[in-house]
Amino acid sequence: MLETSARLLRLLSLLQTPREWTGAELAERLSVSARTVRNDVERLRTLGYPVHGSRGAVGGYRLGAGAALPPLLLDDEEAVAVAIGLRTAAGGTITGVEETSLRALAKLEQVLPERLRRRVNALQRYAVAVPRDDQGPRVDAGTLSALAAVCRDRERLRFDYRSHDGSESRREVEPYRLVNWGRRWYLVAFDVERADWRTFRVDRLSPRTPTGPRFTARELPEEAVDQVRRGASSAGWRYRARVVVHAPADRLAERINAAVGTVTAIDETSCLLDTGAETIETLAVHLGLLGHDFTVTEPAELVEHIRMLAGRYRRAV
């Protein structure tokens, strides 16, 4: 009986992977005959597990969605990953999931083997989290779910929006993607009134109901998602600079991603780098690490700082 029960648990674990298993594959994995596999599948069905089967040369078994959540059978690495994810979610940027995450984590830790509990507890004890800024942007879990649903169903979305300068507007968009960048969530959408792609901070929008009619999907340009990275980075820049770099644009682009700046070709041997940083000192260091000659004309503080650095380096040799 113990051997049969252990085999049923192993079979259930295999069926919980997102694929279809042939009877021969399951028999090989469990080291039993195909007839035993069929009998074990029937036992699982008797216990209430919706095991679907299809006949034919390419037929097989898979576990369907049932009325109740079956026991989840996780290997060691999966269990640790879920525990870490729940702990992170409990202190993350999405409101409304903290208590739920802690309840789920408590249930998981209660059944973890001692060896895995020690791994999870060690991580919680020795991994120091940066204290959360309660004034930072946080989004509601219900809002995220609603936005994901209209993206999936291709339904127009109407919402009230507050921009960074405090001005408010009412927007109507065709929603496509939710993008997470650091502590912020963004919605990538096609603005119907402006007839162009836009990104919106989720913590600054208030969805209106009901949602609009369905729309025909457009081709989402790659730069629409990249714009989120550029916008998220540049929003934190205190100083910006447009620098002429004496190198081909494609060569410089290999060292610059969208979060650092944008590169625009001038000619075959030079390009324009639009970049920035929180401090002038940081900006000067980044430019020095480009590995190419460059010319800076603005801002004045950066020009003066680089001139000072040039003199210091000249005196050093």
PyMOL commands that set and color helices and strands:
alter all, ss='L'
color gray80, all
select helices_A, chain A and resi 2-15+23-30+34-46+76-90+98-111+114-126+141-153+202-204+222-234+249-253+280-288+300-315
alter helices_A, ss='H'
color red, helices_A
select strands_A, chain A and resi 51-53+61-63+94-95+139-140+157-162+168-181+184-191+196-201+205-208+239-245+261-265+271-277+294-296
alter strands_A, ss='S'
color yellow, strands_A
deselect
rebuild
show_as cartoon
